[in-house]
Amino acid sequence: MKKIFKYSLGRSINRLHIPKGAVVLTAQVQKEYICIWVLVDTNSQLIEERTFEVYPTGMAINEEKGMERKYINTVQLGGGELIYHVFERVKGEI
């Protein structure tokens, strides 16, 4: 069975343990917390660690060789005063 799960993110690097093969749908703000919503197969017995990064506008993004990211979404906090950009690390180590 498939379900959508929500995970809260901090404002830096986040390592989450989620069911293998889960698909990230979006990142949004809920009650002033940055969250991602993920489509998971609840029958999956395997869990994998995935890394998500949250960067404010203007902050330098580490560009180490071999590091790749997938953009998820841009979110606003504080009525648009703070803008953050959410990525998933798809290749490379922290």
N, C-alpha and C positions, 0 to 999 in steps of 0.2 A: 504494500500500500504506500502511496506517496502522500507526503504532508509537507506543509511549509513551516519551517522553524525560524525563530528569530534569535539572533545573537547580538549582544551589545558589544561595542568596540570602545577602547580607550583612544586617546588622541595621540597615538604614536604607533608602535609596532605591536601587533596582536597575534598570538599563536592560539588557534582554536582547534579543538578535536571534534571533528564532525564526521558523519557517515561517509564512507568512501563513495565517490561518484556524485556527490551532492552538487547541485547547480545553483550558483549565486544569482538571484533574480534582481536585486536592487539594494541600494543603501539609502536610507532616509533618516530623518530625525524624529524621534518619538519622546515626548516629555523631556526635551533638552539632552537626550542621549543619542549618539550616533549608533545606528543598528543596521545589520544586514539581514535580509530575508532570503532563506535558502530552501530550495526544493530538495527534499531527501526521500530516499526509499527506506521506509521503516523496517523492511525485511532484511536490510543489509546488516550483516554481523561485523563488518570490518569498519574500523575507525581510522581516519588519517589526520595528521596534523597539517593545517594550512595556515599560511601567514598573510595577514592583512595589514596594510599600512594606511595611516591617516595623516595627511599633510595639510597644514594651513596654507593659504595663498601666500606666495612669496618666500616660503621656506625651501632651502636647498634639498634636492632629492639625490640620495646616494646613487652614483652611476658606476659602481664597480663593474669590472669586466665580467661578462657572463650573467649579470643580473637582469632579469626581465620582469615586467609587471603588466598586469591587465587592469585597465581602468574600469571601475565599477560605476561611480557616480560622484557628483558634487553635492554637498549638503550645506545648509545655512543654519547657524545657531544665533541666538540673541537677536531675533528679528532681522536677520541679515547682516548683523555687525561682524560676525565671524563666519568665514567661508572655509570649508575643509573639502579635500579631495580624497576619495577612497580608492585604493588599489589592492589587488591581490598579487602577492609574489608568486610567479609561476616558474621561476628558475633562479637559482643562486641562493647563497647562504647569508644569514644575518651576520 
